[in-house]
Structure formats: structure tokens, C-alpha cells
Amino acid sequence: MMRRSELRDESGATAVIVAICVIMLFGFTALAVDVGRMYEERRELQRTADSAALSGAQLLPASEAAAEAEGQFYVGENPTVHHPGTYNPLAGDLVDARYIASGGCVIEGETYDCVEATVVAPEFKFLFAPVFGINERSVANGDPIGAHATAVLGAGAPGGDKLVPWILLDCPNGAKWADETAAVVAAAETINPHCPYEFSDDFENGPKVE
């Protein structure tokens, strides 16, 4: 009977369960806090990289050197919590301007004059993850947090179904303007299927579509 009672003794089990729960709690805390902080830093680094690439691209018509200098300046002007705000190529920061003649950037099969910007946080320390042996992400460890952006210089309107018209074709009004003849009205109707419509376009009442 004594041996059976010893086998049924569960004293100390609570301590084991509490220890497991504490480890799980730290794990969830690390996931919520440290991963959240890491992605927030990554978002801020992306903002800095975007600013550097876009500002550099504005000076591409001047020279590659001017574009790179402008991009580097904007890296310094947009610091993050873990990026000191100083352009540091030794830590991985890079602003590279290239004309098509120098290779450019290939976007969807087309080559453009471009500026590429990479911004790297030299060191990012975790708060709770060290409990699991994960202390930091850094340049020294070969796994830093960084962001990359590319800005291209080109001509042409973007595609898509969200374009805003720059010019609206009005319908001719032969009764108001002598040079808007029947031929003009017929030609307008082939371009603008909504013609003709009733409207007033005198300067006293202002343009109006009824």
C-alpha cells in the first residue's frame, strides 16, 4: 500500500505546469512585442528608403552623382529608432543611381534610368526573445533588418482604371458659336457619344450641364 501511494503522489506537478506556462507566456510576449517592434522598424526603414530613392530620382536629369548625393542626404534626414540617421555604407546603406547606358533598372522587361536605395539598421535588439536565445538582428550577425526601394525616371501615363482625365471634350453649340458647324457637331458625336446635350456655356451664367 505504501508503494502505491508513493506512485500516486503528484506533489510538485503544479510547479512544472507553472514553469511551462511561464515559458509559453514569454513566447507569446516575444511574438507580440518583439516581432511587432521589428516590423515597425522595417516599415520606418522602408519609408526612409522610399524617400531616398524618390528624391534622388528627381536629380537624375542632372547627373548620377547628384542623384546619389541627394538620396544619401535624405537617408540622413529620415532616421529611425535603430538607424542613426547617418548614411553608412559600411553598415549596408546604399544609394545607387544608374542611367540606361550604365545598365539602368529593368522593370517588367523595360530598362529605365533609376535610383536604388537600401537602408539597413546596424543593430536591432529584442526585449523578450533573448529568453529563447534570440538576442538581436545585426550586421555583425549577418541578419540585419533593412529595406529597399527603386525609383525610375520615365515618360508616359500609368495604366489602370483609376485615371483622372486631364481634358474633357465639350459638345459643340452651333446656335452659340458660328464656327461650330454641322460638320463639327457630327465629328464631335463620333468622339463623344453623349453629344448633343442641352447646356449653357455663356460666361454670365457659367458652364452648366443639364
URHUZI-V167483 format. One record per run of one state. SS is the DSSP state (2 for helix, 1 for strand, 0 for the rest). FROM is the first residue (numbers start at 1). TO is the last residue. If there is no record, write none. Layout:
SS:FROM:TO + SS:FROM:TO
//
This chain:
0:1:1 + 2:2:7 + 0:8:12 + 2:13:58 + 0:59:63 + 2:64:77 + 0:78:88 + 2:89:91 + 0:92:93 + 1:94:98 + 0:99:99 + 2:100:102 + 0:103:104 + 1:105:107 + 0:108:109 + 1:110:121 + 0:122:122 + 1:123:125 + 0:126:128 + 2:129:132 + 0:133:135 + 1:136:138 + 0:139:144 + 1:145:153 + 0:154:181 + 2:182:191 + 0:192:198 + 1:199:200 + 0:201:207 + 1:208:209 + 0:210:210
//
